[in-house]
């Protein structure tokens, strides 16, 4: 049995939310896919690099890393068994022999000292129980001057595009779903810089990045996807059929504003964070 520090997250990502991601990776990858290019540009993965993908989920970013590090390797780590099962299946189908996956909590999971040249994450670092401890631990797994690149959400705009598109949900979104607890942990650039510096990283940069997020083929399809997402499903779990039907209709009408020839695309915004492993921080 692997060691975990965040048992609540482990339980959540191995429950229905993790299963939903594993069954519909194309949905979540479609939503976040436009951020892959800026994330990988920031990471600067070379052909011989050894890459660790933290919170890899169903493995899309790990597979992309493996293709860039074609003479090196990419390792994805995640808490979720159902998501990793899908990740392994998709990597095998793509014939990526230099891509592997491990189930574990990256905050405490045994990692080889100086075993990686680059560490990436498309949001998985948000969920650590103790961010300073986690980044300290991950720093030990990077070579001296090893590179870190991850993305995390920016604070939501109450009058922004996503808020308009999902206004029908706002009266019901009262609490985080089990797996989404922690999503707001790195919204503040000052906090990001603090935890990375305390974890032994230097050269920390936090840059805003905007890209369209694809939610479905058309407004009806996008409404169904939004309703199936963990936070929505959790908060509407007690809603009756008539309420759900009304919300879906209102969502569909609002999402129509964002229909394009390439699907329903809502402007999204994240932080792209980069840093370099400095000298090991002192204990205590």
N, C-alpha and C positions, 0 to 999 in steps of 0.2 A: 504494500500500500504506500502510495506517495504521500509526502508531507504537505499539508496545506495550512496556510495562515488565515485564510478567509473562507470559513466553512459556509457562511450564508451564500456567498457567490458560487461556491462549488455546488451546493445543493440546487441553486436556482438554474445554473447553466446545464445541469444534468437532468432538469425537469422539463416541463412542457415548452418553456421559452427556447431552451437549447435545441429541443427536437424540432421546433418550428423553423429555426435558422437552418438546421441540417437538412430539412425537407425542402426549403425554398432558398438556396444560396443565391440563385440568379436574381431574386428580388432584392436582397440586401446588397449584393455586389453591384446591381444596377443602381441602387440608391447612392452608393458611395464611390462608384467606379471612376467618376470624373476627378476624384482627388488622388487617384493612384499616380498619375503622371507627376504632379508637384511633389508628392511624398517621395517618389523614387528619384526625382531630380535632386531633392534635398539630401537623400541618403548617399548618392554617388557610389553605388555598388559597382565594383570592378569585377572582371571575369574570374579572378582567383579568390575572391573574398569568401569568408565564412560568415554567414548571416544568421542571426537569431531573430525570429518574428514573434513578438510577445503578444499573447491574446490573439492567436492566428485565426481562431474560429474555423470556418470551413476551408481555409487554406488558400484562398485566392492570392493574397499578397505573398504568401510563402512560395507559391508556384511562380509568380512573377519574379521574385527574388532569385529563385533557382535558375531561371532562364538567363538572368543577367549575370549571375555568378556561375557560368556554365563550366568553368574549370575549378570551381570551388564547391560550396554546398550551402543549402539553406535548411534550417531547422525551425519548425513551428512548434510553439508550446501553448497549450490552452487547458483550462479546467474541464471542458465539456467533452465527455466521451462520444455523444452522438455527433457533435460537430467534427471531431477528429476522425471518426469513422468515415464521414463523407469526404473529409480532406484527403485521407489516404486513398480512397477509391478514385477520386478525381485525379490525383497526382499519378496514380498507376495508369489510368486511362490515357493520360497525356504522355506517358513514357518518361517521366522525370525521375531518373535514377539517383540524382543528387539532392533530392528533397525528402526529408523525413519529418515525423511528427512525434511529439512526446506529450503525454498527459501529465500536468503538474501545475502547481502554483508558482509562477516565475519569481515571486517574492522570496521564496525559500527553497525552490527546487535545486537539487545538486547540479551545478553547471561547471564545466571545465574552466579553470582559471586561465585567463587569456585565450579562451577557446574560440573567440569570435572577433572579426574585424569590424562588423557593422551590426547594430541593433536597430530594428524597425518595429513600428506598431501602428496599425490603423485604428487607434482608439482603445486598444485593450489595456493600456497603462492607466486608464481612468479608474479601474476597479480595485486597485490594491488596497489592502487593509491599512497599510502603513507605507506611504509613498517614499519617505526618506529611507527606510529600511530596504524597500524594494529596489530603488535606484542604486543604493550602495551595493547591494548584492549583485545586481546586473552589471555594475561598473567593474566588479572583480572578474566578470566573465569576458570583458572586452580587453583587447590588447592595449598597451599604452598608446594614447592618442587615437584609440578606436572611436568610431563615429556612432552617434545616436541620432535618429530621426523618427519623430512620431507626429501624429495629428490627434487633436482633441477638439471638442466643440467650442465655439465662441458663445457668449451669452446670447440668448434669444432676444429678438426685437419684438416687443408686444404689438407693434404695428407693421411688422414685416410680412413678407410673402407667405411664409409657412403658417404664421398666426392667422392670416386671412384665410388661407386654404383650409385650415382645420378649426375654424372658429366654432363650428357646431360641437366640437368635443370639449371646449374649454370649461363648461360648467361641470363636467364629469371627471376631469383629470385632477383628482384630489391627492393621489399618492403615487410614489414610484412602484412599478412592478418589482417582483423579487430580483430579477436579473438587471434591472436598470438602476438599482441603488448604487450610487457612486458616480453616475454619469456627469454630475456637476462638480466633481471634485477638483478639476483643473481648468475651470473657466477663466480664472484670473491670471494674467501673465506674471504678476508679481509673485503669486504662489508657485507657479511653474518654475520660475527662476530660483525661488527659495529652496524648493525640494530638490531640484537638480544640483544646485550648489552644495547643499548639505549632503547630498549623495556622492559628492566628489567629482562633479562635472564642471567643465569650464567652457568658455566660448559660447555661452547659451544665447540663442536667438529665438525669438517668438514672433512669427510673421503671419499676418492675416492672409487667408486664401479663400477666394470665392469660386464656386463652380456650380453648375446645375445638377440637381439631384433628381434622378428619374424614379417615379413612383408607379408607373403603369403605362399600358398601351393607350388608354383613354381615361376619361374622368371616372367612369364606372369601375374600371379595372383598378385604378388608383385608390378609389374609395374602399374597395374590398381589401386591398393590401393594407391601407392605414388601419382599418378595423381589425385586421388580423395581427397587427404588431403587438408585442408583449404589453407595453404600457397601456395601450388602448383596450386591449382585450381584458386586462386585469381590472381596469376601472369601470368597464361596462359589464362585468360579469353578472351583475344582478339586474341589468336592464331587461325589460320585457320586449317581446317581438315588435310591438308597435313603436316603442321608443327607438329601437335599433333601426327600424325601417325609416323613421323620420330622420335620424342622424345620418344614415347612409344617403338619403336623398339630398340633404343639405350639404354634405361633403361633396357629393357628385357635382352639384351645381357650383360650389365654390372652386372645385378643382378644374372645372372647365376653363377658367381663366388661364390656366397654365398648359393647356393642350397645345402640342406642336406636332409637326410631321414626324418627330422622333419620340413621341410619347409625352406624358405629363411630366414636365420638368420645372421644378421649383428651385429658385436660387438658394444656395446653401453657403454657409461660411464656417470655416474652421481655423484653428491655429496650426501652423506647421512649425514644429519645434525642432531645433537642431542643437547639438552640443558635442563636446569632445571629452573623452575620459581623461581626467587629470590625475594627479597623484592620489593615492589611496587616502580617504579621510581617516582621521584618527578615531579610535573607538571611544565611546562615551561622549 
